[in-house]
């Protein structure tokens, strides 16, 4: 099952996609907040027989804005490490993105030309935490997952270097397109799905999640060691090779570029870089 948030006649609502059809389940969920659905452990057995069918085009929104920073795993694909540098290779690299960076799956990516000349993309599979927990084990880690989605970890490479750590270069407004849906874990296997990024129709990134150095369970167990994961937390799992910074010569995003990130079984983000 796929959960999503949408806007219709100026109102935010919650939808479910099943068997190729989309339904408005806002009334059954008793909320227009998908984050609330996740954090309160809402049962996912909504009755689609009585849910209104969505037959018109609607504007899809980011599924939600998390209560705290997006947790990101860095250098989790060997080929991406090679195209960038070897610093931190083999280490468990973690950083975060501010919640204010979140934008919808088809919203604009702000160019921030006054701050960066090196705007880059990173298509990634995202884990959505469903139940709070700490010190997860390989046996129970997946029990704490609600589902999976897509993020584009947009990055200002020059700011990333200038500030020594990643936070500012990763967190400018609009630097985290998210969505278009959250696929529940019971209907999605994240172990071998293709992550692709296209810029203006040209394939830049194409790599399977089976190439991740640390798999989903390992990420969950390592991130949660001594640190509580909360329902609604988003964990980005790293990006495959093909980022603009790794090209020869480096090729960064410009105003007007269209960035499309897709993952099998989830969908795609399509965001235009705007001044």
C-alpha positions in Angstrom: 0.0 0.0 0.0 1.2 3.5 -0.8 0.3 6.5 1.4 0.5 10.0 0.1 -0.6 13.6 1.0 -2.3 15.8 -1.6 -3.9 19.2 -2.0 -7.5 19.5 -3.3 -9.5 22.7 -3.5 -7.0 24.4 -1.2 -7.2 21.7 1.5 -4.5 19.1 2.5 -5.7 15.5 2.5 -4.4 12.0 2.9 -4.6 9.4 0.2 -3.9 5.7 -0.3 -2.9 4.0 -3.6 -3.8 0.4 -4.1 -4.0 -1.7 -7.2 -3.4 1.3 -9.4 -6.3 3.3 -7.9 -6.1 6.3 -5.5 -8.4 6.9 -2.7 -9.1 9.8 -0.2 -8.9 8.3 3.3 -8.7 11.6 5.2 -12.1 10.9 6.9 -11.1 7.4 8.0 -7.7 8.6 9.3 -9.4 11.3 11.3 -6.5 13.7 10.3 -4.9 15.4 7.4 -1.5 14.7 8.8 0.4 11.7 7.5 3.0 12.2 10.2 0.2 11.8 12.8 -0.9 8.6 11.1 2.6 7.2 11.4 3.4 8.4 14.9 0.1 7.1 16.5 0.5 3.7 15.0 -2.6 3.9 12.9 -3.9 0.6 11.7 -3.4 0.3 7.9 -6.6 -1.7 7.2 -8.6 1.3 5.9 -11.8 0.3 4.1 -11.2 1.3 0.5 -14.7 0.2 -0.5 -16.1 3.2 1.2 -13.3 5.6 0.5 -13.9 8.2 -2.2 -12.0 7.4 -5.4 -9.6 10.2 -6.6 -10.4 10.5 -10.3 -8.9 13.9 -11.1 -5.4 15.2 -11.1 -4.3 16.5 -7.7 -1.2 18.2 -6.4 1.0 15.8 -4.5 2.7 17.2 -1.5 5.7 16.0 0.5 4.3 13.2 2.7 5.2 15.3 5.8 7.8 17.5 7.4 9.6 15.5 10.1 9.8 16.8 13.7 13.6 16.7 13.6 16.5 16.6 11.2 16.5 14.1 8.4 19.2 11.5 9.2 21.5 10.8 6.3 24.0 8.0 5.7 27.1 9.1 3.6 29.4 7.1 1.4 27.3 3.9 1.4 28.1 2.9 -2.2 31.6 1.9 -3.1 31.4 3.5 -6.6 30.3 6.8 -5.1 33.3 6.8 -2.7 35.6 6.3 -5.7 34.1 9.2 -7.7 34.3 11.6 -4.8 37.3 10.8 -2.6 38.5 8.2 -0.1 38.1 10.3 3.0 35.9 8.4 5.4 35.9 5.3 3.2 34.8 2.3 5.3 33.6 4.5 8.2 29.9 4.8 9.1 29.4 8.4 7.9 26.3 10.2 9.4 25.0 13.7 8.9 21.7 15.5 9.0 19.5 17.8 6.9 17.2 20.4 8.5 13.4 19.8 8.2 13.0 23.2 6.6 14.8 21.7 3.5 11.8 19.5 2.8 9.8 20.2 -0.4 7.2 18.3 -2.3 7.9 15.7 -5.0 7.2 18.1 -7.8 8.1 21.4 -6.2 11.0 23.6 -7.2 14.6 23.3 -5.9 15.7 26.8 -5.0 19.0 27.7 -6.8 20.5 29.8 -4.1 22.9 31.3 -6.6 24.1 33.9 -4.1 25.4 31.1 -1.8 26.6 28.3 -4.1 28.1 27.7 -7.5 28.2 23.9 -7.0 24.6 22.7 -6.7 24.4 18.9 -6.9 21.9 16.1 -6.6 21.9 12.7 -4.8 19.0 10.3 -5.3 18.4 8.1 -2.3 16.1 5.5 -0.9 14.6 6.7 2.4 13.6 4.6 5.5 10.5 5.8 7.4 10.6 4.9 11.0 7.2 3.7 12.4 7.8 3.0 16.0 10.2 4.5 18.5 13.2 2.5 19.6 16.8 2.4 20.7 19.6 -0.1 20.4 17.7 -2.1 17.7 18.9 -5.6 16.9 19.1 -7.4 13.6 16.2 -9.5 14.8 13.8 -6.5 15.6 15.1 -3.6 13.4 12.6 -4.0 10.6 9.7 -4.1 13.2 10.4 -0.4 13.7 10.0 0.5 10.0 6.7 2.0 8.7 7.8 2.1 5.0 10.1 3.5 2.4 10.2 6.6 0.2 12.5 8.7 -2.0 14.6 11.8 -1.1 16.9 13.9 -3.3 19.8 14.9 -1.0 20.5 18.2 -2.8 23.9 19.5 -1.8 25.9 22.7 -2.2 29.4 21.2 -2.6 31.3 24.4 -2.0 29.4 25.1 1.3 29.9 21.5 2.3 33.7 22.1 2.1 33.6 25.7 3.4 31.9 24.7 6.7 34.0 21.6 7.2 30.9 19.6 8.1 27.8 18.8 5.9 24.9 20.5 7.7 24.7 23.9 6.0 25.6 22.6 2.5 22.8 20.0 2.8 20.1 22.1 4.5 19.3 25.2 2.5 15.6 25.6 1.8 14.4 23.3 -0.9 17.3 20.9 -0.6 15.3 17.8 0.3 12.6 16.9 -2.2 10.6 14.0 -0.6 7.9 11.6 -1.8 5.9 11.1 -3.8 4.5 8.3 -1.6 5.5 6.2 1.4 5.3 2.5 0.5 4.5 0.3 3.5 7.1 -2.3 4.4 4.7 -5.2 3.8 4.4 -4.4 0.1 8.0 -3.4 -0.7 11.3 -5.2 -0.6 14.2 -2.7 -0.4 17.1 -5.1 -0.9 17.5 -4.9 -4.7 15.7 -2.0 -6.3 17.1 0.4 -8.9 17.8 4.0 -7.9 18.1 6.3 -10.9 18.6 10.0 -11.3 18.1 11.9 -14.6 19.0 15.5 -15.3 17.1 16.9 -18.3 16.4 13.3 -19.4 20.0 12.1 -19.2 20.7 9.2 -16.9 23.3 10.3 -14.3 22.8 7.8 -11.5 21.8 4.1 -11.9 22.5 1.7 -9.1 20.8 -1.1 -7.1 20.3 -0.9 -3.4 22.0 -4.4 -3.3 25.3 -2.5 -3.8 24.9 -0.6 -0.5 27.9 -1.1 1.8 25.5 -1.2 4.8 22.1 -2.7 4.2 18.8 -1.5 5.8 19.1 -3.6 8.9 22.7 -2.6 9.5 21.8 1.1 9.1 19.0 0.8 11.6 21.1 -1.1 14.2 24.1 1.3 13.9 22.1 4.5 13.8 20.1 3.4 16.9 23.0 2.5 19.1 22.7 4.8 22.1 20.3 7.1 20.2 16.6 6.8 20.1 14.9 6.7 16.7 11.4 8.3 16.8 8.3 7.5 14.8 8.4 9.7 11.8 12.2 9.9 11.5 13.5 9.8 8.0 16.8 8.0 7.2 18.3 8.5 3.8 20.5 5.5 2.9 23.1 7.0 0.6 23.5 7.6 -3.1 25.1 5.6 -6.0 27.8 7.0 -8.3 26.9 9.6 -10.9 26.7 12.9 -9.0 27.6 16.0 -10.8 30.6 16.7 -8.6 32.1 13.3 -9.6 31.9 14.0 -13.4 35.0 15.1 -15.3 34.8 18.0 -15.5 32.3 18.5 -12.6 28.8 19.4 -13.9 26.6 21.2 -11.5 22.9 22.0 -11.6 21.8 25.2 -13.2 18.6 27.2 -13.3 16.0 25.5 -15.4 17.4 22.0 -15.0 14.9 19.2 -14.4 16.1 16.5 -11.9 14.1 13.3 -11.8 14.9 10.7 -9.2 13.1 7.3 -9.5 13.0 4.1 -7.5 11.3 0.9 -8.6 8.1 0.3 -6.7 7.9 3.8 -5.2 7.7 6.3 -8.0 9.7 9.4 -8.8 10.5 13.0 -7.8 10.6 15.6 -10.6 11.9 19.0 -9.5 13.0 22.0 -11.5 15.8 24.2 -10.4 14.4 27.7 -10.0 16.3 31.0 -9.3 
